[in-house]
Amino acid sequence: MFHSFQRPAGREYTVTIALLAAALIFIPALVAVSQPMIYSPAIGASAVCVTAAWFHWKRSRRVLVSAMIAEREAAK
């Protein structure tokens, strides 16, 4: 039986990976095939995606660590 604190670790980082892929792969690819006028908004969008990925990773890591601590306490 699963406890409420047990979560699969892989799902927590899916959003982080998707944001990083958008920032580092898809937005630069869009710039490569588009007009030069889109460079500035693309750089801004990449920066926003990287920042959002960083915040989501920090939050996910905190949730995962607290779940591991709760699991350890429940096992005692």
Secondary structure as a PSIPRED ss2 file (coil, helix, strand):
# PSIPRED VFORMAT (PSIPRED V4.0)

   1 M C   1.000  0.000  0.000
   2 F C   1.000  0.000  0.000
   3 H C   1.000  0.000  0.000
   4 S C   1.000  0.000  0.000
   5 F C   1.000  0.000  0.000
   6 Q C   1.000  0.000  0.000
   7 R C   1.000  0.000  0.000
   8 P C   1.000  0.000  0.000
   9 A H   0.000  1.000  0.000
  10 G H   0.000  1.000  0.000
  11 R H   0.000  1.000  0.000
  12 E H   0.000  1.000  0.000
  13 Y C   1.000  0.000  0.000
  14 T H   0.000  1.000  0.000
  15 V H   0.000  1.000  0.000
  16 T H   0.000  1.000  0.000
  17 I H   0.000  1.000  0.000
  18 A H   0.000  1.000  0.000
  19 L H   0.000  1.000  0.000
  20 L H   0.000  1.000  0.000
  21 A H   0.000  1.000  0.000
  22 A H   0.000  1.000  0.000
  23 A H   0.000  1.000  0.000
  24 L H   0.000  1.000  0.000
  25 I H   0.000  1.000  0.000
  26 F H   0.000  1.000  0.000
  27 I H   0.000  1.000  0.000
  28 P H   0.000  1.000  0.000
  29 A H   0.000  1.000  0.000
  30 L H   0.000  1.000  0.000
  31 V H   0.000  1.000  0.000
  32 A H   0.000  1.000  0.000
  33 V H   0.000  1.000  0.000
  34 S C   1.000  0.000  0.000
  35 Q C   1.000  0.000  0.000
  36 P H   0.000  1.000  0.000
  37 M H   0.000  1.000  0.000
  38 I H   0.000  1.000  0.000
  39 Y H   0.000  1.000  0.000
  40 S H   0.000  1.000  0.000
  41 P H   0.000  1.000  0.000
  42 A H   0.000  1.000  0.000
  43 I H   0.000  1.000  0.000
  44 G H   0.000  1.000  0.000
  45 A H   0.000  1.000  0.000
  46 S H   0.000  1.000  0.000
  47 A H   0.000  1.000  0.000
  48 V H   0.000  1.000  0.000
  49 C H   0.000  1.000  0.000
  50 V H   0.000  1.000  0.000
  51 T H   0.000  1.000  0.000
  52 A H   0.000  1.000  0.000
  53 A H   0.000  1.000  0.000
  54 W H   0.000  1.000  0.000
  55 F H   0.000  1.000  0.000
  56 H H   0.000  1.000  0.000
  57 W H   0.000  1.000  0.000
  58 K H   0.000  1.000  0.000
  59 R H   0.000  1.000  0.000
  60 S H   0.000  1.000  0.000
  61 R H   0.000  1.000  0.000
  62 R H   0.000  1.000  0.000
  63 V H   0.000  1.000  0.000
  64 L H   0.000  1.000  0.000
  65 V H   0.000  1.000  0.000
  66 S H   0.000  1.000  0.000
  67 A H   0.000  1.000  0.000
  68 M H   0.000  1.000  0.000
  69 I H   0.000  1.000  0.000
  70 A H   0.000  1.000  0.000
  71 E H   0.000  1.000  0.000
  72 R H   0.000  1.000  0.000
  73 E H   0.000  1.000  0.000
  74 A H   0.000  1.000  0.000
  75 A H   0.000  1.000  0.000
  76 K C   1.000  0.000  0.000
